[in-house]
């Protein structure tokens, strides 16, 4: 993720701009949803989330660069494993909510 941010910020290429745009505009992000619902932060979220529904287990994951309006950047990675065959975005969103409260408390 550090290399992705470095590439997108330092390269002036069309590809780097497209990559950052894709990460910013991806549809589903439990991290972004948690920040939107449960904090008063002003931010952008560039992320890649993913899910897996297997026969015996499932996962729900989200990795994001959270950039606060004051320029601070945080890397938030939440990887979960669930027993059973369904993923649970509520689990990821709950973890993201608790982590994001730390952002609010740091000057």
C-alpha positions in Angstrom: 0.0 0.0 0.0 2.9 2.4 0.7 4.2 1.7 -2.8 0.8 2.3 -4.3 0.4 5.7 -2.6 4.0 6.6 -3.5 3.3 5.7 -7.2 0.1 7.5 -7.3 1.4 10.7 -5.6 4.8 10.9 -7.4 4.0 9.7 -10.9 2.3 12.1 -13.2 1.2 9.3 -15.5 -2.3 8.6 -16.8 -2.0 5.1 -15.3 -1.3 6.4 -11.8 -4.2 8.8 -11.9 -6.5 6.1 -13.2 -5.4 3.7 -10.4 -6.0 6.3 -7.7 -9.4 7.1 -9.2 -10.4 3.5 -9.2 -9.4 3.1 -5.5 -11.3 6.2 -4.6 -14.4 5.3 -6.4 -14.8 1.6 -5.8 -18.4 0.9 -4.8 -18.3 -1.1 -1.6 -16.0 -0.2 1.4 -16.9 -1.1 5.0 -14.1 1.2 6.1 -15.6 4.2 4.2 -19.1 3.3 5.4 -18.0 3.2 9.0 -16.3 6.6 8.8 -19.3 8.1 7.1 -21.8 6.7 9.6 -20.0 6.9 12.9 -17.5 9.8 12.8 -17.4 13.5 12.1 -14.1 13.2 10.2 -13.5 14.9 6.8 -11.6 12.4 4.7 -11.1 10.4 1.5 -10.8 6.7 1.4 -8.8 4.9 -1.4 -9.5 1.2 -0.9 -9.8 -2.3 -2.1 -12.2 -4.6 -0.4 -13.0 -8.3 -1.1 -15.1 -11.2 0.1 -15.1 -14.9 -0.2 -18.0 -17.2 0.4 -16.7 -20.8 0.7 -18.5 -23.9 1.6 -17.1 -24.0 5.1 -15.8 -20.5 5.7 -16.1 -16.9 4.5 -14.1 -13.7 4.7 -14.8 -10.0 4.5 -11.8 -7.7 4.1 -11.0 -4.1 3.3 -7.7 -2.3 3.0 -7.7 1.5 2.7 -5.6 4.6 2.7 -7.6 7.1 4.8 -6.5 10.7 4.1 -7.8 13.2 6.5 -8.5 16.8 5.3 -5.4 18.0 7.3 -3.2 15.7 5.1 -2.6 12.9 7.6 -2.7 9.5 6.0 -3.5 6.2 7.7 -3.3 2.7 6.4 -6.2 0.7 7.7 -6.3 -3.1 6.9 -9.0 -5.3 8.3 -9.0 -9.0 7.4 -11.5 -11.3 8.9 -12.3 -15.0 8.8 -15.8 -16.4 9.5 -16.9 -19.9 10.2 -19.9 -20.6 8.1 -20.5 -19.7 4.5 -21.2 -16.0 4.6 -19.2 -12.9 4.9 -20.1 -10.2 7.3 -19.5 -6.5 6.4 -20.9 -5.5 9.8 -17.9 -7.1 11.5 -15.4 -5.1 9.3 -17.5 -2.0 9.7 -17.5 -2.3 13.5 -13.7 -2.8 13.6 -13.2 0.2 11.3 -15.5 2.3 13.5 -13.4 1.6 16.6 -10.1 2.2 14.8 -11.4 5.5 13.3 -12.1 6.8 16.7 -8.4 6.9 17.2 -8.1 9.3 14.2 -10.5 11.7 16.0 -8.4 11.7 19.1 -5.0 12.3 17.5 -4.0 15.9 16.9 
